[in-house]
Every structure is written in C-alpha cells, then in structure tokens.
Amino acid sequence: KVTYFIQPSPGGESLLKRSVEQSPNPPSIATTVAHGVRSIDATCNGNVLILAMKVDAISTRSKPQQVDVSPVLSVTPRNGTCPTP
C-alpha cells in the first residue's frame, strides 16, 4: 500500500511525502518525493485517474504564490481501473 501526503516543513515550504507499507514488514518511514507541492486533487473518470496539483511559484519580483500545474496529469492505471480509497 502506497500513501502520498503533504506535510509542511519547518522552513515554511510544503513537502510531498510517500509512505510504503508492505505486509508483513513494518511500515516504512515516509520519504520526501517533492518540494513545494501545496495540494493534490485526485479524481477518477471511468478508467482514467486525473491529478491536479498546486505548487509554490517563487519570483524575485513578487511574494511567493501558489499556481496550478497545467495541464493536469491524466493516466490510465496498468490494471485498467482506478484505485479505491
């Protein structure tokens, strides 16, 4: 079982973390997958998994802000069905 979650860091940025659980092994420690990911919205449309993300955008001329990643990522899982929550 693979779980992704967003965790704020002490420095104020957000971290996308991944945890992998394999029976009968003990749960793994969450590892950082990406920096600056503010949110992920996963939806399923038929057999297509759609991932929309907001990430940090840093500019030397303005305050940090969140931007939408465009286009959204659409994938068809290998087994042909979307995962169940």
C-alpha positions in Angstrom: 0.0 0.0 0.0 1.5 3.4 -1.1 0.3 6.6 0.6 1.1 10.1 -0.5 0.5 13.2 1.8 1.5 16.8 2.1 3.5 17.9 5.1 4.6 21.5 6.0 8.3 21.8 6.7 9.9 23.9 9.5 11.1 26.4 6.8 7.5 27.1 5.6 7.6 25.1 2.4 5.5 22.1 1.7 6.7 18.6 1.1 5.1 15.8 -0.8 5.8 12.6 1.1 5.4 8.9 0.3 5.0 6.0 2.7 5.0 2.4 1.5 3.5 -0.4 3.7 4.3 -4.0 2.8 2.9 -6.9 4.8 4.4 -8.5 6.9 7.2 -5.9 7.1 6.8 -3.0 9.5 5.6 0.3 7.9 8.3 2.3 6.2 9.4 5.8 7.2 7.9 8.5 5.0 10.3 9.8 2.4 10.2 13.2 0.6 9.2 12.9 -3.0 9.0 16.6 -4.0 9.3 20.1 -2.5 6.8 22.9 -3.0 3.6 20.9 -3.6 0.7 22.6 -1.9 -2.2 20.4 -2.9 -3.1 17.4 -5.0 -6.6 16.6 -6.1 -7.1 13.0 -7.4 -10.3 12.1 -9.2 -11.4 9.2 -11.4 -13.3 9.5 -14.6 -14.0 6.0 -15.9 -10.7 4.2 -16.0 -8.6 7.5 -16.1 -7.0 8.9 -13.0 -6.8 12.7 -13.1 -4.3 14.5 -10.9 -4.5 18.3 -10.4 -1.7 20.0 -8.4 -0.9 23.4 -6.9 2.7 24.2 -6.4 4.8 27.0 -5.0 5.9 29.6 -7.5 8.8 31.8 -6.4 9.6 35.1 -8.1 12.2 37.7 -7.4 9.7 40.4 -8.1 6.7 39.2 -6.1 5.7 37.3 -3.0 5.6 33.5 -3.2 2.3 32.3 -4.5 0.5 29.1 -5.4 0.0 28.2 -9.1 -2.0 25.4 -10.8 0.1 22.9 -12.7 -1.3 22.9 -16.2 -2.3 20.7 -18.0 -3.5 18.3 -15.3 -1.9 14.8 -15.4 -4.2 12.1 -16.7 -3.1 8.4 -16.5 -4.7 5.1 -17.1 -3.6 2.6 -14.4 -1.9 -0.6 -15.7 -4.7 -2.8 -14.5 -7.3 -0.6 -16.3 -9.2 0.6 -13.1 -8.8 3.5 -10.8 -7.6 2.7 -7.3 -10.1 2.6 -4.5 -9.6 4.9 -1.5 
